[in-house]
Amino acid sequence: MKIKFLLMYSWFVRAILFFLPDIPIFMRLRGFMYSFGMKSCGSDFQVTHDVVIKDLQFISVGNNIFVGNHSVIMGSGEILIGNEVLIGPHVVIISGNHSKIDGSYRYGKSNFGKICIEEGSWITSNCTISMNSKLPFGSVLSANSFLNKNFEIPNAVYGGVPAKLLKHD
């Protein structure tokens, strides 16, 4: 019952605040409203008007987070976002996946994993992050990348499909 209520609540927040402009006071209001359903939420969580956030109860965000336009965050499994993370436009973060049954993914059982985006990271535009993946401290996920595994080297640039280490300090 709680899951259905939170799904309705996240839809309600998006519907009510959708028409407000993307200026800091209204983006913080959206983040504040979403925080009531989240596992944990720090201060200054800014969400642009057309972001979709579902399964709030599995999402934890730190302080000073920005989520850019047309991004989707679906917390079917656990999603941890550290402090001072910048999420660019058109980013998809989904901590669940489907399995195959009888040659089709349509009715396969859902699998859930964990996503960890550590402090000070930047996810640039058009990226996808799937379950069981980690972006280390102070790292960049370059545009149009797909992150599907754990990386450990901090202050690095990762990119590609699938993502790999491109550069580190």
Secondary structure as UniProt FT lines:
FT   HELIX           2..17
FT   TURN            18..19
FT   HELIX           24..35
FT   TURN            36..37
FT   STRAND          40..41
FT   STRAND          45..47
FT   TURN            49..50
FT   STRAND          52..54
FT   HELIX           56..58
FT   STRAND          59..61
FT   STRAND          65..67
FT   TURN            69..70
FT   STRAND          72..74
FT   STRAND          79..81
FT   TURN            83..84
FT   STRAND          86..87
FT   TURN            89..90
FT   STRAND          92..94
FT   STRAND          96..98
FT   TURN            102..103
FT   TURN            106..107
FT   STRAND          110..112
FT   STRAND          115..117
FT   TURN            119..120
FT   STRAND          122..123
FT   TURN            125..126
FT   STRAND          128..129
FT   STRAND          133..135
FT   TURN            137..138
FT   STRAND          140..141
FT   TURN            143..144
FT   STRAND          146..147
FT   STRAND          156..159
FT   TURN            160..163
FT   STRAND          164..168
//
